[in-house]
């Protein structure tokens, strides 16, 4: 970055960076001089999403960690994004870490890159996630941001972010399919673009399908050929497995442009006392036969997304490819066959998501860059409730907020207690699409206590779901007669923030991980609700943004913002937290739509 860039960037108050936290690679972007740019070091914007401990005990992040993956798999962690939201720990050099801790290390490296480029501290970010990440996976991403010393201003879906990079300023309405095939996940979104507004109509995806799976299939195929010839399974041993996967990844990339690729790994195994090398040619036809079933799974998702959007195939005007794995010739050919359209990318598929995150980050920072974004819920949310069926009363999943509802969303439904004399009710929150309760994922529960237990009580309980633009869910239950209410406090089955102090301590011991970041994480762990991702004053970013926006808004919008700011000040002075939260939410919505 040249001197003029740095000078311009330093004039912006409280910069917000955009981060594509990828399975294989991660990228950071920021708006400088009115244009969103990815930040490069060493001639590349891509930071391999790999963390390791070197032989000398130093923390390695990015390419340095990736370089040692094959030689020291027990000291290195890759593809951690696939474990986000899971109750697992990952061993590295004798210490176990949670997926969010490892992601926090990657995020801190991206944060440090931005700080070096800007010459000033960075503490705010927009982070992208796969559209089909569920609530625990999103919460784990928020925690990773906190561990990296970042206030996560918004979580946005990856294909949605990518759509922000493409021109939405035309007066003509266009329906665009964003096909996003990355290293570890697949998403597709159908968006409507018109007059500077990008509206997401539907999203589908598979969080267990990506380029890593292509590598695995090719590696298994090559390993089987090696096994037949030498009687040795390369996939059964850690170091040889990673060497084979690395070689197969290179071959996969070569097969995007070549008809054949040669996989060579010298002295990869010792068989009957002698060292044996791997030297195998693989044709594109062979490779495509291996991965065709996976590619066809993405086509099924695409078909479902079009139906969910209420459109027909003929109404899709453009097909945009995102993610490095979308370069696969079979992917492009299958899309042409199915949709009779030429897939295109005018932005590097590896960078489109980060550029979109940077565009959204600029909007949050108060800069007039990019279109207005209207996103949707990617999962149906509801509660467990007794219902009558052919075999009698049973617990079933009762949806309240449906998939593809525009965000921010607020829906409520009416339920009744099972017994007139009940003095409490369990509110169990689930996420999924099946009417069978056990086929959905439980994401939290709370108790509504102190109910009016009497024979003349009507037992009515209103349950309200509110899903914010960043995917934060609030559930409120209110008994009609008494007015007693309770707001959702997620009981975290993954024990994420309950162990935040331990996470900070573990990360603090890693040479090279910022001690200031570790101290911040430890402070946050000392007192706070496990499910609350907000900073000490959760309303501060929105209020700060509102004050900055006054200078750029039109007269009517500015008057509305000033009115709400005055009401916020009065509610805060009176200590009315419920009113304050509602006013700030209204202010956030106003700023969002006024930005266009």
N, C-alpha and C positions, 0 to 999 in steps of 0.2 A: 504494500500500500504506500503511495507517495505522500509527501508532506501535505498537499492540499486535501487529500482524502482524510488524513488523520485530523486536520484542523476542522474540516466540516463535521466529521463524526463527533468530535469533542464538544461542538456547540450544542448537540442534541442532549437534552436533559434525560437522565435515566434511560440509557439505551435498552431496548428489548431485542434479544437475539432469537432467531428461528432455528430449531434443531430437528433434523431428521435422524432419529435414533434407530438405526437400521440393524437388521440381523447380521449382515455381512459387513457393511460399511456405514459410517455415520458422517453427517455433513452439517456445518453450521453456516448460517447466512445472516446478513444484516443490511439494513438500508443505509446507504452512504450517498450523499449528494443527490438525493431524490431517486436513487436506483437501488434495487435489491441485488446484492452480490453474495456469492459463496466465498468463503475465506480459504485461501490456499496457503499451504506451506510445503516447501520442497517440490513445487510444481504440480501439486495435486490437492483437490478439495476433499478427497475421500480419506477418512480415518478408519482403518479396519477396526471393527467392533470386537477387539480381542484385548484381554488383560492378562498379564503374566508377572511372575517374579523371576528376575534374572539369576544366574548362578552366583552373582555377587550380592544378592538380596535386594537389588533395586527393583522398584515398581516399573513395569513396562506397559505402555498403552499404545495401541495402534500397530503400525508396521513392525516395530521392534518386537512386540509381543507375538505377532503373527509369524515372524521369522523363526521363532524358537518353538512353535507349536508342534511340529513334527518330531523334533528332537527331545522336547521336554513337555509332553502332554500333561504330566502330573503337576506341572508348575504353570499351566496356562489354561485359560477359559475362553471359549469362543461360542458364538451363536447363543448368547445368554438371553436374548430377547424371547426365545421360544420357551423359556422357563419363567418368564414374568407372570406373577399372580399365582404361582404354585408354592405349596408349603414344602419347599425343598431347600437343601443347602448344597453348595458346590465346593469340593475340596480344591485347594490351590496351595502348593508348597507347605502342606501340613496344617493349614488352617481352613476352616469351612466358612463360606460366605453365602449370603442370600443373593438371589438374582438381582434384587434392587440395589444391593451394595455394589456389585460388579458394574451394573448399569450406571450407578452414581459415579464410579471412577471414570467411565467413558465420558459421561456428561461433564465432569470436571475438566477433562482434557480439552473438550470442545469449548468450554467456558474460558479456559486459559488461552486457547488460540484466539478467541475473540478479544480478550483483554490485551494480548500482545499486539493485535492489529489496531485496536482503538487507542491503546495507551492509557486506559482508564479501567476501573473496576466494572464488572458486569454482574448483575444479580437478578435479572428478570429474563424470562424466556417463554417462548411458545414451543411446545414439543409435540411432534406428530406420533400417532399410534395407528396400527391397522384399524380399519373401520369396524372389523368384527372382534376387536378386543372387548372383553367383558368388563364389568365393574371392578373386580379384583385386579385385573391386569392394568386397568387405568389407574387405580389407586396405587399399585406398585410403581408405576411410572412417575406419579406425583411424588412418592417417597424418594425415588431415586434422584429426582430433581432437588429435593430438600437436602439430601445427603451431599449433593454436589454444591450446596450453597446457593441454590437458585430458587426464586419465587416463580412458580410455574403459573403464568398468567392465564394460559389456556392450553387445553389438550384438544388438538383437532385431528380428524381422520386423514390418513395419508392421501387417498385419491382426491379427497376434497381439497387438501392443500395444493395438490398438483393442478387442479382445475383453476386455481387463482392465478396461475402463471399465464394462462391463455387468454386471449382477448375476449372480454365480455362486454365491451363498450358499444357493440353494434346495436342499432335499434331493432334489427331483425331477430326474432326469437329462434334459438337453436337448441336442439337436444343433443347432448354430447355424452358419449360413453368414455369413462376413464378406466382403462384396463391396467391395473397395477400389480405386476408380478415381480416381487423382490426376492431376496435371498432366502427368507424364511416364511413369508406370508403372501397370500393373494387377496386382493380386494378389487371389486368393481363398483363404481358409482355411476348412476345416471343423473346428469345435472342439466338444468335449464339455464341458459345464458341469455340475458336480455337487458339492455340499457344499464350496464354497469352492475348488474346483480347476478350472482351465481347462486342458484337455488338447487340444493340436493333433493332429488325426488325419491331415490332409493339407493340402498347399498347392500351388497352381499359379499361374502368372502369365506376364506378358509385360512385359519391361523396356523395350520400345519401343512402348508403347501407352498413350496418356493424352490429357488435354485439349489438350495442345500439338498433337497430331495432328488433333484436331477443328479447331483454329484454322487449321492448315496447309491442310486440305481446303477450308474455307470461304474462306480467303484466295486459294487457287488458282482457285476458282470465280468469286469477285468479280474477280480480276485478269484472267481470261479474258473476262469481260463488258466490262471496261474496255478490254482489248486489241482486241476486236472493234469497239468504238465509236471508239477514239482511235488505235489502232495503236501503243500503248506498253505494255510489260510492266512492271507495278509490282513484280513479284517478282524482276526481274533487277537491281535496284539496292538496295544496303544500306539506305539511309535510308528510301526509299519502302516497301521490304518490311516494315520494322519498324513504320512508321506503319500500313500495311495490317493487319498481324497484330494490332496493338493495337486497331484499330477492330473487327476481326473477333472478338477476344476479348470486347469489350464487347457486341457483338451476340449472341454465343453465350450470355452470361449473361442478356441480355434475353429471349432465346427460351426460356429456362427457364420464364418466366411469361407471355410475350406471344406472340401468333400471328405477328407480324411485327416486324422490327427494321430500323432505318435506319442505314446506314453512311455517315458524312459525314466527309471529310477535305479541308479547303479547300486549294487550290493545291498538290496533292500531286505534280504533275509539270508539266514544261514540254514542250509538244508543238508543233512548228513555230513556235517563238518566242513562244508564248503560254502562260500559266499555266492549267492545267486542274484542276478540283476533282473529287473522287469523291463521288457522291451516288447510292446504290443501296439499294433496299429488298430484303430477303431474308425469305421466309416460313419458318415453322417446318417446313412440309412439304418445302421445298427443302433446308433444312439437314439434316433427318433422312434424306433420300435420300442425301446426301453421306456421312454418318457411319455408316449402317446396317451396312455390312460390318465396320467396326471394332467396333461394339457386338456383332455376332454372334460375333466372335472371342472376346470375353470370355465369352459363353455357352458356347462350346466348352470353355474353361478350366474353367468352373464344372462342366460335366458330367464332365470328367476328374477334378476334385477329389472329387466325390461318389463316383465309382467307386473312386478310390484310398483313400478313407476306409472302403470296404467297406459303404457304405450305399446305400439306395434313396432316390429323391426323396421318397417319403412319410415317410421318417424324419427329414427336415429340419424342425425345429420353428419356427425363426425365420430371417429373412433381414435382416441388418443392413447398411446402406449407410454407407460411409466414403469420404472424399475428395470434394473440391469438384465433380469432374466427375460424381459419382453423382447430382447434382441434375438432370441432363439427363432431360427427360420420356421420351425414347425408351428410355433405360436402364431406368427404372422400369417402363415398359409392357412391354418385352421380358421382364423378370424375372417380371412378373405372368403373362404369357402362358405362359412356359415352366414355371414352378414353382407356379402357382396359389396364390400367397401374396402378401400385401401387404408390400412392402419397408418397413422402418421405420428411423428414427433418433431416438433420444431424446437424443443428444448431437450438437452441431454437427459435421457431417462434416469440416469444416476443422480441428477441434481434437481429435477423438477419438484420433488417433495420439499426439499430444503428451501428452494426459492419461494415456494408457496408459504411455507412456515415463516420465512422472512417477511413476506408480504403481509401476512396476518399480524406479525410482530410489529411491523411499521404502523399498521392501523391502530393497534393498541397503544402505541407510543404517541398517537395523535397526528401521524403523518398521512396526508391524503394520497396514498399509493394503493392501487389495486381496486378490485371490485368489492361490493358488499357481499358477504357470505351468509347464506341461510342453509344451515346443516340440518340433519335429521337424526333421530334416535335409531340405532342400529340393532337394538334388541327390544323385545316386548318385556315389560316389567309389570309385576303384579304381586298378589299375596296368596297365601294358602287359606282356604275357607271351606267349611262344610257345605256340601251340596247333595241333593237327592239324585239317585241314579237307579237303574234297573235292579241293582243288587242292594239297595238301601243307601243310607247316608254315608258319605265318604269324603275325605279331604281331596280337594282338587285345586288346580291352579286357576286363579281368577285374574285375568289381565285387567290392568287399569290404564297403563300408558303403552300404546301399541307401537310396534316397529314402524319406522319411517315417519313418525310424527315430527313435524318441523320443530326445531329448537329456537329459543327456549320453549319447553313444553310444560303444561300444568293441567293435570286431569285428576278427577276424584270420582269415587263411587261410594254407594251406601251399603253398609253391611249391618247385620243384627247379631246380638249375642245369642249363644246357643241356649242359655238358661237365664230366666228372669233374675235369679239370685246371684248371678256372676258379679264378683267385685273386681275382676281383672280380665284382660284379654291379651293373648299373645298375637303380635303382628309379625308374621314371618314373611320376609320379602324374597321373591324369586325372580329369576331372569331366564327367559326361554320362550319357545314357541309351541310347546306341547301342552294339551289339556291335562295330561298325566303329570301330577306333581313331581313324582320321582324322576322324571326325565328332564326336569329343569334344574338350574343351579341356584342353590340358596346363597344369597349374598349378604343377609343380615337379618336381625330380629330385634324387637324390643317389646316391653310390656307396657300396656296402658292400664294403670292401677287406679284404685279409688272410684270405681264405677258405682253408679247409683243402684245398689242391689235391693230391689223391692218388686213386689208383684205388679205394681202399677207403672213400672218403668217400661218404656217401649223398646229399650235395648238398641237404639240406633247408634251406629258409629260411622262417621264419615272418614274415609281414608283418602288422603291427597298425595299425589306424586308430583314432584317438581324436578325437572331435569334441565340443568343449565347449559349454556353454550359449550362449556368445557367438559360436559359429561358428569358433573357433580350431581348426585342424586340426594334429594331430601324427601322423606316420607313423614307425613303428619297424620295422626289419628285423633279425632275429636268425638267425645260422647255428646250427642245432641242435647240431652236434657240438662246435664250438669255443666257442660262446657269444658270439662276436664280434657286436656290435650297432652300429647307427648310427641316429640319429634324424633325421627330415627337417629339412633346412635349405633352404627354398625358394630356388632360383636365380631371382631376380626378373626376368623378361623385361621388365617395365615399368620397371625401374631406378628404383623409387620412392624408397626410402630411401638408395640409393647417392648420390643428388643432394640429400640433405636439407640439407647445409650450404649449397648453392647456393639451395635453396628458402628457407631462413631469411634468407639475405642479400637475396634479391629482396623477400621480404615485409617485411624490416626497413627497406627503402628506401621503402616505401609510407607517406606521411604519415598518421598516425592508426592504423596497425597497431601494437599494443603492442610496444615495444622489449623488454620483459621476456619476452613470448611468443617473439619472434624469438630472443632469447638462449637460452631454454630449448630451442627447436628445434635451434639450432646445437650446443648441448651434447649433446643426444641423438644428433645426427648424428656427433659426434666419435668415438664408440666404442660400437658395438652391432651386433648381428646384424640384417641387413636385414629378416628375417622376424619378428623378436621385437618384439611390440607392448607389452611389459610395461615398467613403470618399473624403477628401479635394483633394488629388491627386489620381484620380481613377486608374492611371497606376502603382502606387507604388507597390502593391502586386505582379503583374506580373513581373515587373523589378527586384524586390528583389528575386523572385523565379528563374528568369533566371540566375542571378549572382551566386546564390547558386548551380544551376544545372550544371554549367560549369565544376565543379570538377568530376562529375559522368558521363557526356555524352561522347560518342565516338568522335573521332577526327573530322569527317565530321559534325555531329550535333553541336559540340562545335564551330566549325568555323562559321557555319550559325548563331548561337546565338550571337557570338561576332560581326559579321557583322551587324546584326539587332540592337544590342545595340549601335553600333557606329552611325548607321543611325537615331536611336531614339534621341541620344544626339544632332545630327546636326539639326533635325527637331525641337527639343525643343529650341535650341539656336536661330533658325530662327523664332520661334513663329508660325510655320505652324501646327495648331491644327488638320486640316484635314489629313495631311500626318502622323502626330504623331499617331492619332487614328488608321489609317490603318496599320502602322508598328507594333504597340503594339498588334493589333489583329493577325497579321501574326506571331509575336513572341509567342503569347499564343497558337496558333494552332501548331506551331513547338514543343513547350514544351510538349503539350498534346500527340502528336503522338510519340515523342522521348522517352517519359516516359516508353514505352513498351520495 
